């Protein structure tokens, strides 16, 4: 059977961005992750997924949102081999006063 697991609105403080002010101080990002996986007696532990996402952002300083998304997808698919597909969106809610910017990818 195929199941879908979601982690929504995960807030993480990290260094991400290419602007000078983004490289100097951590900023909040909001991560939304949706994964489809084949259940064959082994489940995807949402606690582990959450911890993996936090660790990826805390252990690295990304320049581009694209780089963060690529690394997250590659890391999760390697660690959790039952993942079939999914999507991830990373938002920067505080970068501008008048809007939220985000990047989303399906895989």
Residue pairs with C-beta under 8 A, 6 or more apart in sequence:
1 38
1 39
2 36
2 37
2 38
2 39
2 84
3 36
3 37
3 39
3 44
4 34
4 35
4 36
4 37
5 34
5 35
5 37
5 44
5 46
5 49
6 32
6 33
6 34
6 35
7 31
7 32
7 33
7 46
7 49
7 50
7 53
8 32
8 33
9 30
9 32
10 30
10 31
10 32
10 33
10 50
10 53
10 54
11 28
11 29
11 30
12 28
12 29
12 30
12 31
12 53
12 54
12 57
12 58
13 26
13 27
13 28
14 26
14 27
14 29
14 57
14 58
14 61
14 62
15 22
15 23
15 25
15 26
15 27
15 61
15 62
16 22
16 27
16 29
16 57
16 61
16 62
16 63
16 65
16 68
16 90
16 92
17 23
17 27
17 62
17 63
17 92
17 95
18 63
18 64
22 95
23 61
27 92
27 94
27 95
28 92
28 93
28 94
29 57
29 90
29 91
29 92
30 90
30 91
30 92
30 93
30 102
31 53
31 57
31 88
31 89
31 90
31 91
32 88
32 89
32 91
33 49
33 53
33 72
33 86
33 87
33 88
34 86
34 87
34 88
35 44
35 49
35 76
35 80
35 83
35 85
35 86
36 83
36 84
36 85
36 86
37 44
37 80
37 82
37 83
37 84
38 82
38 84
39 82
40 82
42 82
44 80
44 82
44 83
49 76
49 80
52 75
52 76
52 79
53 72
56 68
56 71
56 72
56 75
57 68
60 68
60 71
62 68
62 71
65 90
65 92
65 102
65 103
66 103
68 90
69 88
69 90
69 103
69 105
72 88
73 86
73 88
73 105
73 107
76 83
77 83
77 107
85 106
85 107
86 106
86 107
87 104
87 105
87 106
87 107
88 104
88 105
88 107
89 102
89 103
89 104
89 105
90 102
90 103
90 104
91 100
91 101
91 102
92 100
92 101
92 102
93 100
95 101
